Amino acid sequence: MHPCISYNKSMKTHTAVIHRTTSQMGMYSITLVVDGSLAFTPGQYLAANMQDDRSAVLPEILYIEKVFGREVTLCPRTLDGWRPGQAVFYRGPLGKGVRIPQFSKWMALISLDDNPARMLSLAAYGSENGLDMVMAGDWVANAKISGDIPASIELAPLSQIQELTSWADFIFFDVPHSQLQSLGKLTQSIPALLRPGFAQVLIHTPMPCIGIAECGICAVKTRRGYILACQDGPVFDLLEISFL
């Protein structure tokens, strides 16, 4: 079954315990043990704080990699001081995730960041559902990162984007907000990307208020005006985004 749009508006705070940390892609994946089951769509995130860290005013934004029973593994990133056994407060899953077109068979995951960690949940979904996949980006030359990608997933440099768009029936981009203009230049000459629903984008941007205060820091310029990534994203259809 393909994941559908999912947005949990509840701001209820939950408690979890850090079960383990695992070295991955030059950073650490953190696995939490939560009280109950947690359903998510790839692209959604948790907003979390360590329980005993009184100095942390703003939550950490942690993208979900996978869920197995009560264990929730979060995408690799650097989190100083987070250790097994510590208690964590979290909210979520939050935001809108990926909407994969039904009957997709060939998926290209393309990152304009220097690490593709936020695409791991979608890669796991693809593997579980028998999709053929390619992951692409300039990071493929970094053996510390590419060596942690499952062998079943083909790797390609960013320069092959033309070939990937002619092969895939679904394209997913992972892009820091600072690289949106680069994404616009990269995609403007590829007609295939102009099909609605064919290409979606996770825009990685600071989301300090996670929609509670609507502070506007995470605003993304779209064809219908500025909208908030914390609520209306962080995943968008490529055709929604305004690169002007």
N, C-alpha and C positions, 0 to 999 in steps of 0.2 A: 504493500500500500504506500502510495507516495505521500510525503509530508504535506500538510496544508498550512495555511496561514494560521498562526497562533499567537495571541497576545494576552498575557495575563495581567489585568489591570490592578490586581491586588497588591497593595503595598505592605502586606503582612510580613513581619520579620520572623524568620525561622532560625533555628540553631542547628549546627552540624559540627562534626569533629574531623580534623584532618587525619585521614587514615594512613596515607603514605605520600611521598614525593618521588618522582621518577625522572631521571635525566633524559631529556629528549630535545633534539634539534638545538643543542647548545644551551638550553634553558631547563626549567623544571616543570613537569606536569604535576598538579596537585589533585589528589583524589579525596573527596569528602565522603563521609558516611552521614546520610540525612535520615530524618525520623521516618519518612514514608516514601512512597514512590514519587518520582519526578518525571513528568512528560515534557518533552521539548521538541522544537523544530530547529534544524541546523541554522545557525546564525543568531539564535537567541543567547542571552547572557544572564549572569547573576551579578548583583551588586553586593559586595561582601566586605566585612571588616573582621579583623581578629578581635575576639571578645575582650582580651586583656590589653589591647592597644588603645589607651585613652587619648593618645596624641593624634590618632587618625580621624580627622573630621570628615573627609570625603571617602566614599567607598571605593574599593577596587572594582573595576569592570572586568569580569572574567567570563570569557566565552566558553560555552560548554562543548567538550569534545565528544563525550559518550556517557551513557548511563547504563549501568548493569545492576539490577536489583536496587539496593539502597546506596550503591556507590556511584558518585558523580565525579567524573574526571574532567578537569578544566584544561583548556588549551595551554601549551607551554608558554611561560613568560617569566620574567624575573620578579620574584616577590621575596625581598629580604626579611628574614625572621619568621617566615611561615614554616612550622615544623610539625611532624606527626604528634598527635595527642592534644594539640591546641584546639580550643573551641572557636567557632566562627559564627558570626551573625550574617545571614544573607537574605536577600529579597529576590524573587524571580521564580521561574524564568521570565525575562522581560523582553520587550521589543517584538518586532515582526521578523520572522525568519524567511527561509527560502521557500518559494513556490515552484516546485519542479513540475514541468508539463507532464501530463499523463502519457505513458508509453515511451518515455525517453529511454534511449539505449546507449547513447554515446555522449559522454559528458567531459567537457574541458574545464579545468579549474585553474584560473590564471591569477597570479598574485603580483601586484606592483610594489609590494613591500619587500624587505630583505629577508623575510621569514614567512612561510606559508601556513603557520600554525592555525590560524583562524579558519582554514579550509578543511581541517582534519575531520570535523564532524560530518561534513558533506562527503568526504572521501570514504568514511566508514559506512555511511548510508549507501553509497554507490556499490561498495564491495558486498554488503549484505544483500543487495537487490540485483546483483549480477550485471551491473552496468560496466561497459568498457570506459576507461578513464585515462586522461592525460592531465598531469599537473605541470604547469609552465611558469617560468619566471627567471629572472637573472640569478636567483638564488641556487639554481640547479648546479652551478659550478662549485658550490660550497659543499664539500663532502660531509662535513659535520651535520649539515641539514639534510641533504639529499639521501644520505645513508640511512636515515630513519623513516624514509617513505617506503611503504610496502612494495615488495618486488613486483606485485601484480599491476602496479600503476606505472604507466610509461611517463618519462620525464622529457621535457622539451624546453629549449630557451625561448625567451619572449619574442625573439625575432621570427619565430614560426607561427605567429598568430594568424596570418592569412590562411595557412594550411589547416590550422585547428578549427577555424570558423567554417571551413568548407566540409570538414569531417564530422563535427559534433552536431547533435540536435539540441543541446543545451549548453550554454556558456555561463560560467560563474566567475566574477571578478572579485578579488579582495584588494581594497585600495585605501590607503591612508587618506584622510581628507586633504592633506597637503599635496597629494598626487592626482587630484581630480582633473586638473588641466592636462596632465600627461595622459590620463585615460581618454580625455576628449580627443587629443591629437592622434592617439593610437587607434581609435575606433572610427573616426569620422570618414575614413576612406574605405570602410568595409561594409558594403551594402547589406550583407547577410545579418548584421547586427541591428538592422532597423526593423526587424520583425518583433511585434509585441510579445513579451513573455520568453523570447529566445535567449536573452541575456539579462542577468541580474547582477547587482553589485552590493557587496557588503562594504559600507563606508565606515572605516575605523576612525573614530573621532572622540575626544573627551566628552563624557556625559556625566558631569559632576552631580547634577541634581536628580538624575534618573527619572525625569518627568514630574517630580513633585512640585518644583518651583517654576518650571518652564523658563529657566534662566536664559535660554537662547544660545548658549555657547556651542551646542551641537547642531545648529541650524544648517540645513543643506539647501542650496538654491535649486529649485525644480521649475518645471514649465508652468506650475500653478502657484509659484511664489516660494518663499522660504518655509520649510517644514522641519520639525525636530526629529533628529535621528533616534533619540531615546524612545520616542513614542511611535513615530511613523516609519521608522527603520529599525535597526540599522541596515536592513536589506531593502533595496529599491530596484524597480525595473530600470534598466539602462536608459530607456526612452523617457523616463520621468525626469532625468537629471538635466539641468541647464548648464552648459559649459561656457556660456557667454559671460 
